[in-house]
């Protein structure tokens, strides 16, 4: 579909942004929204995302569209319904072992790869690759080893504070497997 025909069809533009928000599983920025909409106008794409947020948040009970600073938008399940949805999910994003590794990183960050191996096992290296691919952790070289910490994407996905001290308090009240 050419840009001109996408621009001329507001329902099509809305549908394309809605589809992108649904499928992404992460917050989308104005550039990504515009690309999904088939328009060059990021302002228009953001306006459409806000329109979708208003409609979804006003009519659906378990799903919400959140606007994060930036602005970035994400369609997600409300926290209180995650347990129900988990029972029906076809495939988890991460294995239990990878989630456990992620919880160690979140709680003890920054943490070295060697310390993670001592606490978890050498299987941690596969978990670290997966977690970095998803964008939940970042690494920083420190001498011959790496140090790992969580990203803002991790905090947003799990509904946690981006402030590490506050995040550790939030995690302290939970089972360490997230």
C-alpha positions as CSV (number, residue, x, y, z in Angstrom):
1,X,0.0,0.0,0.0
2,X,1.4,3.4,-1.0
3,X,1.9,6.1,1.6
4,X,-0.7,8.3,0.0
5,X,-3.5,5.6,0.1
6,X,-2.6,4.8,3.8
7,X,-2.8,8.5,4.6
8,X,-6.1,8.9,2.9
9,X,-7.7,6.0,4.8
10,X,-7.8,6.9,8.5
11,X,-9.4,3.5,9.5
12,X,-6.6,1.7,7.7
13,X,-4.0,3.9,9.5
14,X,-5.6,3.1,12.9
15,X,-5.8,-0.6,12.1
16,X,-2.1,-0.7,11.1
17,X,-0.9,1.0,14.3
18,X,-3.3,-1.2,16.4
19,X,-1.8,-4.3,14.8
20,X,1.7,-3.2,15.4
21,X,1.0,-2.4,19.1
22,X,-0.7,-5.8,19.5
23,X,2.1,-7.8,17.9
24,X,5.1,-5.9,19.3
25,X,5.1,-7.0,22.9
26,X,7.2,-3.9,23.7
27,X,6.8,-0.1,23.6
28,X,7.0,1.4,20.1
29,X,8.4,4.9,19.5
30,X,7.0,7.4,17.0
31,X,9.3,6.3,14.2
32,X,8.2,2.7,14.5
33,X,4.5,3.7,14.8
34,X,4.8,5.8,11.6
35,X,6.5,3.0,9.8
36,X,3.7,0.6,10.8
37,X,1.0,3.1,9.8
38,X,2.6,3.6,6.4
39,X,3.1,7.4,6.9
40,X,6.1,9.6,7.3
41,X,4.4,11.8,9.9
42,X,5.4,10.7,13.3
43,X,3.1,13.3,14.8
44,X,0.1,11.7,13.0
45,X,1.2,8.2,14.2
46,X,1.4,9.4,17.8
47,X,-2.0,11.0,17.5
48,X,-3.4,7.7,16.2
49,X,-1.7,5.8,19.0
50,X,-3.3,8.1,21.5
51,X,-6.7,7.6,19.8
52,X,-6.2,3.8,20.1
53,X,-5.2,4.2,23.8
54,X,-8.3,6.2,24.5
55,X,-10.6,3.6,22.8
56,X,-8.9,0.5,24.3
57,X,-8.6,2.0,27.8
58,X,-12.2,3.1,27.7
59,X,-13.7,-0.2,26.6
60,X,-11.4,-3.2,27.4
61,X,-11.1,-4.4,31.0
62,X,-7.9,-6.6,30.9
63,X,-5.9,-4.9,28.2
64,X,-4.5,-1.4,28.2
65,X,-2.4,0.9,26.0
66,X,0.2,2.7,28.0
67,X,2.0,5.9,26.9
68,X,5.6,6.0,28.2
69,X,7.8,9.0,28.2
70,X,9.4,9.6,24.8
71,X,6.6,9.1,23.8
72,X,6.4,5.4,23.4
73,X,3.3,3.2,23.4
74,X,2.7,-0.4,24.4
75,X,-0.4,-2.6,24.4
76,X,-0.3,-4.9,27.3
77,X,-2.2,-7.0,29.8
78,X,-3.1,-5.3,33.0
79,X,-1.0,-6.6,35.9
80,X,-3.9,-8.1,37.8
81,X,-4.7,-10.4,34.9
82,X,-1.3,-11.9,34.2
83,X,-1.9,-15.0,36.3
84,X,-5.1,-15.8,34.4
85,X,-3.4,-15.3,31.0
86,X,-0.3,-17.3,32.0
87,X,-2.5,-20.4,32.3
88,X,-3.6,-20.0,28.6
89,X,-0.4,-18.8,27.1
90,X,1.0,-21.1,24.4
91,X,4.7,-20.5,24.9
92,X,6.4,-18.4,27.6
93,X,8.8,-15.7,26.5
94,X,11.5,-17.1,28.7
95,X,12.2,-20.5,30.4
96,X,11.9,-20.7,34.2
97,X,15.7,-21.0,34.4
98,X,16.2,-17.9,32.2
99,X,13.7,-16.0,34.4
100,X,15.6,-17.1,37.5
101,X,18.8,-15.8,36.0
102,X,17.1,-12.6,35.1
103,X,15.8,-12.2,38.7
104,X,19.4,-12.7,40.0
105,X,20.6,-9.9,37.7
106,X,17.7,-7.6,38.7
107,X,18.2,-8.1,42.4
108,X,22.0,-8.2,42.5
109,X,22.8,-5.8,39.7
110,X,25.3,-4.9,38.6
111,X,26.5,-8.5,38.7
112,X,29.5,-10.2,37.0
113,X,29.1,-13.1,34.6
114,X,31.4,-15.2,36.8
115,X,29.3,-14.5,39.9
116,X,26.2,-15.6,38.0
117,X,27.9,-18.8,36.9
118,X,28.8,-19.5,40.6
119,X,25.3,-18.9,41.8
120,X,23.4,-20.5,38.8
121,X,25.6,-22.7,36.6
122,X,27.3,-22.5,33.2
123,X,23.8,-22.6,31.5
124,X,23.7,-18.9,32.4
125,X,25.6,-18.1,29.3
126,X,22.7,-19.2,27.1
127,X,20.3,-17.3,29.3
128,X,22.4,-14.1,29.0
129,X,22.4,-14.3,25.2
130,X,18.6,-14.7,25.2
131,X,18.1,-11.9,27.7
132,X,20.3,-9.5,25.8
133,X,18.5,-10.4,22.5
134,X,15.1,-9.6,24.1
135,X,16.5,-6.4,25.5
136,X,16.0,-7.1,29.2
137,X,19.7,-6.8,30.1
138,X,22.8,-5.0,29.0
139,X,26.4,-5.9,29.6
140,X,29.5,-3.8,30.1
141,X,33.0,-5.1,29.8
142,X,35.0,-4.8,33.0
143,X,38.5,-6.2,32.4
144,X,38.3,-9.7,31.2
145,X,34.7,-10.3,32.3
146,X,31.3,-8.6,31.8
147,X,29.0,-7.0,34.3
148,X,25.2,-7.3,33.7
149,X,22.3,-5.1,34.6
150,X,18.7,-4.7,33.6
151,X,17.3,-2.2,31.1
152,X,14.3,0.1,31.1
153,X,12.6,-2.4,28.8
154,X,12.8,-5.0,31.6
155,X,11.3,-2.6,34.1
156,X,8.5,-1.6,31.8
157,X,7.7,-5.2,30.8
158,X,7.5,-6.4,34.4
159,X,5.9,-3.2,35.8
160,X,8.8,-2.3,38.0
161,X,10.5,1.0,38.8
162,X,13.5,2.0,36.6
163,X,15.3,3.2,39.7
164,X,17.5,0.3,40.8
165,X,17.1,0.8,44.6
166,X,13.3,1.0,44.2
167,X,13.3,-2.1,41.9
168,X,15.2,-4.1,44.5
169,X,12.6,-3.1,47.1
170,X,9.8,-4.2,44.8
171,X,11.6,-7.5,44.1
172,X,12.3,-8.1,47.8
173,X,8.6,-8.5,48.3
174,X,8.2,-11.1,45.6
175,X,9.4,-14.6,45.0
176,X,12.8,-14.2,43.4
177,X,11.7,-16.0,40.2
178,X,9.6,-13.0,39.0
